[in-house]
Amino acid sequence: MFVVRSWHDPVVAYDEELADRVRAAIGDDPAVTETKMFGGLAILYHGNMAVAVRSSGGLMVRVAPHDEEAALTEPGASVAVMRGRPMNGWIVVPVASVAKAADLRRWVARGIRFAKSLPPK
């Protein structure tokens, strides 16, 4: 099922309920692993990060370059910013925007779909 490794931050500070909902949206896929990272929980597909449950709340979703503009039109979506710099290909989705199961599944599928397109790590 899922392999959990610790990375940098031994304290879990992410939303466990949201993490469980993400797991349910993915289902049982042996290519999917989890890694605790920077206080959040990263979901990887063959070693490529697809979705993260953020320690500051909500999700960070990896999207294909051709999908980024469309993803940013969705309610609450914004470009992820790290150390003051925008991260192309990464979208922040607030928890309110994934309150409905269908919305969460759509965002998670978007991240997994892009990660599947990458070579395994």
N, C-alpha and C positions, 0 to 999 in steps of 0.2 A: 504494500500500500504506500505509505508515505515514509520517507526517511527524514529525520530531523537532526540537523547539525547546528551547533551554536557558532555564531560568527560575531566577534567583538563584544556583544552585549548579552551577558547572562540573564539580565532581568527582562522578563516578558512584559511589554507595555502596550501591546496591541489589543484590539477588540476581539476577544476569543469567540464571541457569538458570530461576528462577521467572518472570522476565519472558518468556523464550522459551516457557515452558509456557502462560502467559496468552495470548500471541500466537497460539499453536497452537489454544487453546480458542476464540478469537474467529474465527479464519479470516481470509479476505481480504474485508474490508468497507471500501469507500472512505470511508464515513462515520466510520471509526475513525482517530484520530490519537493520537500519544504526545507527552508533554511531560515533560521532566526538571524536577522540582519538589522543592525542599527535600531534596535528596539521594536522592529516590525517583523513581519513574517513574509518571506519571499516564496512564491510558488514558481518552480522551474519545470520546464519541459525539456527532457534530455540535456539538462544543465544550463539551459537558456532561461533567464528570468522572463516570466510572462505577466505575472500579477503580483502585487505586494499589498498586504494589509498593513497600512501605515501606522506607526506609533502615534502620529498626530491625528489619526482618524481617517476613515475612508480608504479608498484604494488608489494605487498607482498602477496603471495599465499600460503595457507596451503595445504600440500599434504600428502597423505598416506605414511607411512614408506616404503612400497613396491614400491611406485611410485617416490620416491625422486631421485634415481639414474637416471632414465629415464628423469625426468623433468630437471635435471641439464645438460643434453646433448642438450637441446634446445637453440637456439641463444640468447645470452645475459644473460641467467639464472645463478644465483649464490645463494649460501646459504646466508640466512639473518644473519646478525651479529648485536647483541645488546650488548652494553657496552663491546665490544671487544671479545665477546663469540659467536660462531656459534649457531644458533637456529635450531636444527634438526626439520625437518618437515615444514620449512618455506623457500620459495624460493622468491628471489627478481627478478623481471622482469622489465627491463628498458622500458620506454614508446616507444622507437623505435621498440622493439620486439613485441609490441601489436598494431602497427600502422594499420595493416590489421584487418578487422572485424573478420575474421575466427580465427586468432591467439588470439585475445582478448577473443572470445567466448570459445576457447579451454582452456585457462588459468582459466577463471572464472568458467567454468564447472568443472574443476579439483578441485578447492577450494570448490565449493558448494557440489560436490560429497563426498568429505571427511567429510565436516561438517555434511552432512546428515547421515553419518555413526555413528555419536556420539549421545549419549543420550541427549535429550533436557535439557537446563539449566533453 
